[in-house]
Amino acid sequence: MPGLSAAPPAAFLPLLLLLLLSALRAAAAPGAERELSPSGRAAAAAARAALHSLSCQAGSPAALRALGQVRKATLKSIPDSGHKYYLQFTTEDKSGENAGSCLATVLYRRTKSPPVVNIKCMQTKDQKQIQEEDDRLYQKIRHQTKPIIGNNIPDSYGHIEPALEPAWALAVAGSSCMMWEKSTESLGYFLAQVKSVKQWIRKDDFIEFDYTVLLHEVPTQEIISCHMRLTWLPGHPLKVKYFCASENQGLEDGSGMEPGSAAGILHGRGANF
């Protein structure tokens, strides 16, 4: 009918099919990049894995960051290796204030190993300020009249007793090592709650805690109980060993450990940190 589009002439069909096939091959080819929705679960999970790695390596409660918003995300298939995410995102501090933007790559390997993370972030705090905050936290713990012992942090109302806040801050930092190492392309983790904490008395300057923590696994919604032994001294690497109830391989070592001597599902605050 005049004025209406007609079907493509038969002579053009082979050309159209070739173009379509070429496009499909390019999309599926190893090494091809594709844009991801910044608001999608995959992009957010990769960004959180990057931040868990950053927090673990920093070993500093004062330097902790939570994910703000993913701005840009792409995914690339790396032949014989796995999937690599390229990310740009904002971060927040524990009060919800802007903590600077980050650029990161996260490679989920096909082997059972932690994701490989490269991350660079803008700082809203200078290093001196971070060191001063860590030193204040350290001195607060050192000047306790007796070892810290506590349960259910935060409680069912999301409240944390002031005396237990230092133990919570270190639990967040230490759990970051667990959550980074356990993260996969299909599973991510939040620290839900510290079920119990007990401080160990040491003869050196390090601070040492035993924790039982609950991790919220996403998207399965399972709650995983883990035991964590943590030692910390400002300016030194965080030392973490842990064992989770769903695992049978014994203690996993995040970054080495020193011996000590014994002394004696919530979202809210736990959701991001």
C-alpha positions as CSV (number, residue, x, y, z in Angstrom):
1,M,0.0,0.0,0.0
2,P,1.5,3.4,-1.0
3,G,2.9,5.3,2.0
4,L,3.5,2.3,4.2
5,S,6.8,0.5,4.8
6,A,7.1,-2.7,3.0
7,A,9.1,-5.8,4.1
8,P,12.8,-5.7,3.1
9,P,13.5,-7.1,-0.4
10,A,14.6,-10.7,-0.3
11,A,18.0,-9.7,-1.7
12,F,18.7,-7.7,1.6
13,L,17.8,-10.5,4.0
14,P,21.2,-12.3,3.8
15,L,22.9,-9.0,4.6
16,L,20.7,-8.3,7.5
17,L,21.2,-11.8,8.9
18,L,25.0,-11.4,8.6
19,L,24.9,-8.1,10.5
20,L,22.7,-9.5,13.2
21,L,25.0,-12.6,13.6
22,S,28.0,-10.4,13.7
23,A,26.5,-8.3,16.5
24,L,25.6,-11.4,18.5
25,R,29.1,-12.8,18.1
26,A,30.6,-9.5,19.3
27,A,28.4,-9.5,22.4
28,A,29.3,-13.0,23.3
29,A,33.0,-12.9,22.4
30,P,35.6,-13.3,25.2
31,G,36.9,-10.0,26.3
32,A,33.7,-8.1,25.1
33,E,32.6,-5.3,27.5
34,R,29.0,-4.6,28.3
35,E,27.4,-1.8,30.3
36,L,25.6,-2.8,33.6
37,S,22.8,-1.0,35.3
38,P,24.4,1.1,38.1
39,S,21.4,0.3,40.3
40,G,21.6,-3.4,39.7
41,R,22.5,-6.0,42.3
42,A,25.6,-7.2,40.4
43,A,27.2,-3.8,40.3
44,A,26.5,-3.0,43.9
45,A,27.8,-6.4,45.1
46,A,31.0,-6.0,43.2
47,A,31.4,-2.4,44.7
48,R,30.9,-3.8,48.2
49,A,33.4,-6.5,47.6
50,A,35.9,-3.8,46.6
51,L,35.2,-1.9,49.8
52,H,35.5,-5.0,52.0
53,S,39.0,-5.5,50.5
54,L,39.9,-1.9,51.0
55,S,38.7,-2.0,54.7
56,C,40.6,-5.2,55.3
57,Q,43.9,-3.9,53.9
58,A,43.6,-0.6,55.6
59,G,43.1,-2.2,59.0
60,S,41.7,1.0,60.4
61,P,38.3,1.5,62.0
62,A,38.6,5.3,61.3
63,A,39.0,4.6,57.5
64,L,35.9,2.4,57.1
65,R,33.5,3.3,54.3
66,A,30.1,2.1,53.2
67,L,28.8,2.0,49.6
68,G,26.9,5.2,48.6
69,Q,25.8,4.9,45.0
70,V,27.3,3.2,41.9
71,R,27.7,5.7,39.1
72,K,29.0,3.5,36.3
73,A,29.6,-0.2,35.9
74,T,30.8,-2.4,33.0
75,L,31.5,-6.1,32.9
76,K,34.2,-7.8,30.8
77,S,34.8,-11.6,30.3
78,I,38.5,-12.4,30.7
79,P,39.4,-15.6,28.9
80,D,40.6,-18.5,31.1
81,S,40.1,-16.3,34.2
82,G,36.7,-15.0,35.0
83,H,34.5,-11.9,35.0
84,K,36.0,-8.4,35.6
85,Y,33.9,-5.5,36.8
86,Y,34.9,-1.9,36.2
87,L,33.2,0.4,38.7
88,Q,32.8,4.0,39.7
89,F,30.9,4.7,42.9
90,T,30.5,7.0,45.9
91,T,31.1,6.1,49.6
92,E,29.8,7.2,53.0
93,D,31.3,7.3,56.5
94,K,29.5,5.8,59.5
95,S,27.5,8.9,60.0
96,G,26.2,8.8,56.4
97,E,28.3,11.7,55.2
98,N,30.1,11.7,51.9
99,A,33.4,9.9,52.2
100,G,34.7,10.4,48.7
101,S,34.4,8.6,45.3
102,C,36.2,5.4,44.3
103,L,37.3,3.7,41.0
104,A,37.7,-0.1,41.2
105,T,38.1,-3.2,39.3
106,V,36.9,-6.5,40.7
107,L,37.9,-9.8,39.1
108,Y,35.8,-12.9,40.1
109,R,38.0,-15.8,39.2
110,R,36.6,-19.2,38.3
111,T,38.7,-20.8,41.1
112,K,37.6,-20.8,44.7
113,S,39.6,-17.7,45.7
114,P,38.8,-14.2,46.9
115,P,38.0,-11.6,44.2
116,V,41.0,-9.7,42.9
117,V,40.5,-6.0,43.7
118,N,42.2,-2.9,42.6
119,I,40.7,0.2,44.1
120,K,41.6,3.9,44.4
121,C,39.6,6.4,46.4
122,M,39.5,10.1,47.0
123,Q,39.9,10.9,50.7
124,T,37.7,13.3,52.6
125,K,39.9,12.7,55.7
126,D,43.6,13.2,55.7
127,Q,45.9,10.4,57.0
128,K,46.7,12.4,60.1
129,Q,43.0,12.7,61.0
130,I,42.6,8.9,60.5
131,Q,45.6,8.1,62.7
132,E,44.3,10.4,65.4
133,E,40.9,8.8,65.4
134,D,42.4,5.3,65.5
135,D,44.7,6.3,68.4
136,R,41.7,7.7,70.4
137,L,39.9,4.4,69.9
138,Y,43.0,2.4,70.9
139,Q,43.5,4.4,74.1
140,K,39.9,4.1,75.0
141,I,40.2,0.3,74.8
142,R,43.5,0.2,76.6
143,H,42.2,2.3,79.5
144,Q,39.2,0.0,80.2
145,T,39.3,-1.1,83.9
146,K,38.5,-4.6,82.9
147,P,38.4,-6.7,79.6
148,I,35.5,-5.9,77.3
149,I,32.8,-8.6,77.2
150,G,29.4,-8.2,75.4
151,N,26.6,-9.8,73.6
152,N,24.1,-8.9,70.8
153,I,25.7,-5.8,69.3
154,P,23.6,-4.0,68.2
155,D,20.6,-5.2,70.1
156,S,17.2,-5.8,68.7
157,Y,16.5,-2.1,68.6
158,G,19.7,-1.3,66.7
159,H,21.3,0.2,69.9
160,I,25.0,-0.2,70.8
161,E,26.1,0.6,74.3
162,P,28.8,3.2,74.3
163,A,31.2,0.9,76.2
164,L,30.9,-1.7,73.4
165,E,31.3,0.7,70.4
166,P,35.1,0.2,70.2
167,A,34.5,-3.6,70.0
168,W,31.9,-3.1,67.3
169,A,34.2,-0.8,65.3
170,L,36.9,-3.5,65.3
171,A,34.4,-6.2,64.4
172,V,33.3,-4.2,61.3
173,A,36.9,-3.9,60.2
174,G,37.8,-7.5,60.9
175,S,34.6,-8.8,59.3
176,S,35.5,-6.9,56.1
177,C,38.3,-9.5,55.6
178,M,35.9,-12.4,55.9
179,M,33.3,-10.8,53.6
180,W,35.9,-9.9,50.9
181,E,37.4,-13.4,51.0
182,K,34.0,-15.1,50.9
183,S,32.4,-12.9,48.2
184,T,31.6,-14.5,44.9
185,E,29.9,-13.2,41.8
186,S,26.6,-14.7,43.0
187,L,27.0,-14.2,46.8
188,G,27.7,-11.1,48.9
189,Y,27.7,-10.4,52.6
190,F,26.7,-7.8,55.3
191,L,27.7,-7.9,58.9
192,A,24.4,-8.3,60.7
193,Q,25.4,-8.6,64.4
194,V,28.1,-9.4,66.9
195,K,26.6,-12.2,68.9
196,S,29.4,-12.2,71.5
197,V,32.8,-10.5,72.1
198,K,35.5,-11.2,74.6
199,Q,38.7,-9.3,75.0
200,W,42.0,-11.2,75.7
201,I,44.7,-9.7,77.8
202,R,48.1,-9.6,76.1
203,K,51.6,-8.8,77.4
204,D,52.5,-6.7,74.3
205,D,50.8,-3.6,72.9
206,F,48.4,-5.4,70.6
207,I,44.6,-5.5,71.4
208,E,43.0,-8.9,70.9
209,F,39.3,-10.0,70.7
210,D,37.4,-13.2,70.2
211,Y,34.1,-12.7,68.3
212,T,31.1,-14.6,67.2
213,V,29.5,-12.7,64.3
214,L,26.5,-13.2,62.1
215,L,26.9,-12.5,58.4
216,H,23.8,-11.9,56.2
217,E,24.3,-13.7,52.9
218,V,22.7,-12.1,49.8
219,P,20.7,-13.0,47.9
220,T,20.1,-16.3,49.8
221,Q,19.1,-14.4,52.9
222,E,20.9,-17.0,55.0
223,I,22.5,-16.0,58.3
224,I,26.0,-17.5,58.8
225,S,27.7,-17.7,62.2
226,C,31.4,-17.2,62.2
227,H,34.1,-17.2,64.9
228,M,36.7,-14.5,64.5
229,R,40.0,-13.9,66.4
230,L,41.3,-10.4,65.8
231,T,44.4,-8.5,66.9
232,W,45.1,-4.8,66.2
233,L,47.5,-2.1,66.8
234,P,47.2,1.3,65.1
235,G,49.6,1.6,62.2
236,H,50.0,-2.2,61.8
237,P,48.1,-4.6,59.5
238,L,44.9,-6.0,60.9
239,K,45.3,-9.7,61.9
240,V,42.3,-11.9,61.5
241,K,41.6,-15.7,61.7
242,Y,38.1,-17.0,61.3
243,F,35.9,-20.1,61.0
244,C,32.3,-20.1,59.7
245,A,29.8,-22.7,60.6
246,S,29.1,-23.6,57.0
247,E,32.8,-24.4,56.4
248,N,34.8,-27.5,57.4
249,Q,38.3,-26.5,56.4
250,G,39.3,-25.1,59.9
251,L,40.5,-21.7,60.7
252,E,41.1,-19.4,57.7
253,D,43.9,-16.9,58.1
254,G,43.2,-13.4,56.8
255,S,46.7,-11.9,57.5
256,G,48.6,-13.8,60.1
257,M,48.1,-14.1,63.9
258,E,50.0,-13.7,67.1
259,P,49.3,-15.7,70.3
260,G,47.4,-14.1,73.2
261,S,46.6,-15.1,76.8
262,A,43.0,-15.5,77.8
263,A,41.3,-13.2,80.3
264,G,38.5,-14.2,81.4
265,I,19.0,-10.1,61.6
266,L,19.6,-6.9,61.9
267,H,19.9,-4.2,59.2
268,G,20.0,-0.7,60.6
269,R,23.6,0.0,61.7
270,G,24.8,-3.4,60.7
271,A,23.5,-3.1,57.1
272,N,26.3,-1.1,55.6
273,F,29.1,-1.5,58.1
